[in-house]
Amino acid sequence: MNRSGRGLATFALVLSGLALIISLVVYLSRPRVETAETRRAAPPTTVTLSMVVATFSGQGVFAHRWYPTMMIVREGDTVDLVVANPDEFAHQLELTGYDQKTPTLNPGESARIKFVADKVGVFGYHCSLPYDPAKKHCTPDHGEMRGYLIVTAR
Amino acid sequence: MTAQTSSAVAAVALGAAALVFSALSIPSALEPPRLPPPTRPVTVDLSVIITGVGAVGESKHHSFNPSMIVVRRGDTVRLRVMNLTFARHGLEIPGYGIRTRGLPGGPTGQETLTFVADKGGMFQYRCNIPYNPKTGDCSPDHESQVGYLVVLDEPR
């Protein structure tokens, strides 16, 4: 009785020692909950860019494009864009998914749009002034004036 | 106190400590993993222009515009490649195994490549027509006529 009791007590000691080690390992490797400190490590920034209507030409072809063609920001960043039109035809930038639109930009004009990128995803921008040669509105390659804003998840 | 009793007391103490640490781990075990919200794949439809850069006239430097294209894994990419130079050029993305034919400069030199960006990473795109002045193929700066497709590996 005494002998088997001691054996049982030793077995219990070993088992609870193992349990302590396992629970310690699990406790120490628990996923870190995001804190205010880790959030501060990557604060939202303002992405200030100047965007222009760029004209590419060669071999008798004139191509008009929004330049830059791609922009990447993170969710929560502020996008501050000055959109300029150095072309000799009027253009207008529209960022559909964010309901952002410049006024009609006549040759030499510029406008500023500023917004917080609070939606994640890919958002196309394009020229929203239909081609009308009589009014000197946009150019025959109107449909090709496309670009994309990518907002990545934070 | 017998050895038996002290063993039992030690076992109870260790077991209690294990219980405390296990209990402390419960909240983080129950916490759902933090994942960004899923985003729908889109089609990124762009025109890529091969053009001379800089001086007017016969440019010595040629580039792709845009020279960097960023999409997310799963997005469809449609690239309308056009060549505004005086030599034949093309575009290939070796990492995706796709290429255009040799495109003559001007309005006829156009081809559209469509593919699904199903692999994450950085993929170079470059001119696939070796420089040959006799046939009007490409230009001496063939090697530097490169750009990058960045496929973001976002969780879906």
Boltz contact constraints between the chains, C-beta under 6 A:
constraints:
  - contact:
      token1: [A, 5]
      token2: [B, 4]
      max_distance: 6.0
  - contact:
      token1: [A, 6]
      token2: [B, 4]
      max_distance: 6.0
  - contact:
      token1: [A, 9]
      token2: [B, 4]
      max_distance: 6.0
  - contact:
      token1: [A, 9]
      token2: [B, 7]
      max_distance: 6.0
  - contact:
      token1: [A, 9]
      token2: [B, 8]
      max_distance: 6.0
  - contact:
      token1: [A, 10]
      token2: [B, 7]
      max_distance: 6.0
  - contact:
      token1: [A, 12]
      token2: [B, 11]
      max_distance: 6.0
  - contact:
      token1: [A, 13]
      token2: [B, 7]
      max_distance: 6.0
  - contact:
      token1: [A, 13]
      token2: [B, 10]
      max_distance: 6.0
  - contact:
      token1: [A, 13]
      token2: [B, 11]
      max_distance: 6.0
  - contact:
      token1: [A, 16]
      token2: [B, 11]
      max_distance: 6.0
  - contact:
      token1: [A, 16]
      token2: [B, 14]
      max_distance: 6.0
  - contact:
      token1: [A, 16]
      token2: [B, 15]
      max_distance: 6.0
  - contact:
      token1: [A, 17]
      token2: [B, 14]
      max_distance: 6.0
  - contact:
      token1: [A, 19]
      token2: [B, 18]
      max_distance: 6.0
  - contact:
      token1: [A, 20]
      token2: [B, 14]
      max_distance: 6.0
  - contact:
      token1: [A, 20]
      token2: [B, 17]
      max_distance: 6.0
  - contact:
      token1: [A, 20]
      token2: [B, 18]
      max_distance: 6.0
  - contact:
      token1: [A, 23]
      token2: [B, 18]
      max_distance: 6.0
  - contact:
      token1: [A, 23]
      token2: [B, 21]
      max_distance: 6.0
  - contact:
      token1: [A, 23]
      token2: [B, 22]
      max_distance: 6.0
  - contact:
      token1: [A, 24]
      token2: [B, 21]
      max_distance: 6.0
  - contact:
      token1: [A, 26]
      token2: [B, 25]
      max_distance: 6.0
  - contact:
      token1: [A, 27]
      token2: [B, 21]
      max_distance: 6.0
  - contact:
      token1: [A, 27]
      token2: [B, 24]
      max_distance: 6.0
  - contact:
      token1: [A, 27]
      token2: [B, 25]
      max_distance: 6.0
  - contact:
      token1: [A, 30]
      token2: [B, 25]
      max_distance: 6.0
  - contact:
      token1: [A, 30]
      token2: [B, 28]
      max_distance: 6.0
  - contact:
      token1: [A, 31]
      token2: [B, 28]
      max_distance: 6.0
  - contact:
      token1: [A, 56]
      token2: [B, 49]
      max_distance: 6.0
  - contact:
      token1: [A, 56]
      token2: [B, 51]
      max_distance: 6.0
  - contact:
      token1: [A, 56]
      token2: [B, 84]
      max_distance: 6.0
  - contact:
      token1: [A, 58]
      token2: [B, 51]
      max_distance: 6.0
  - contact:
      token1: [A, 58]
      token2: [B, 84]
      max_distance: 6.0
  - contact:
      token1: [A, 58]
      token2: [B, 85]
      max_distance: 6.0
  - contact:
      token1: [A, 59]
      token2: [B, 84]
      max_distance: 6.0
  - contact:
      token1: [A, 59]
      token2: [B, 105]
      max_distance: 6.0
  - contact:
      token1: [A, 59]
      token2: [B, 106]
      max_distance: 6.0
  - contact:
      token1: [A, 61]
      token2: [B, 84]
      max_distance: 6.0
  - contact:
      token1: [A, 61]
      token2: [B, 107]
      max_distance: 6.0
  - contact:
      token1: [A, 63]
      token2: [B, 49]
      max_distance: 6.0
  - contact:
      token1: [A, 69]
      token2: [B, 66]
      max_distance: 6.0
  - contact:
      token1: [A, 70]
      token2: [B, 66]
      max_distance: 6.0
  - contact:
      token1: [A, 70]
      token2: [B, 70]
      max_distance: 6.0
  - contact:
      token1: [A, 72]
      token2: [B, 70]
      max_distance: 6.0
  - contact:
      token1: [A, 120]
      token2: [B, 39]
      max_distance: 6.0
  - contact:
      token1: [A, 121]
      token2: [B, 39]
      max_distance: 6.0
  - contact:
      token1: [A, 122]
      token2: [B, 42]
      max_distance: 6.0
  - contact:
      token1: [A, 144]
      token2: [B, 47]
      max_distance: 6.0
  - contact:
      token1: [A, 148]
      token2: [B, 44]
      max_distance: 6.0
  - contact:
      token1: [A, 150]
      token2: [B, 70]
      max_distance: 6.0
  - contact:
      token1: [A, 153]
      token2: [B, 36]
      max_distance: 6.0
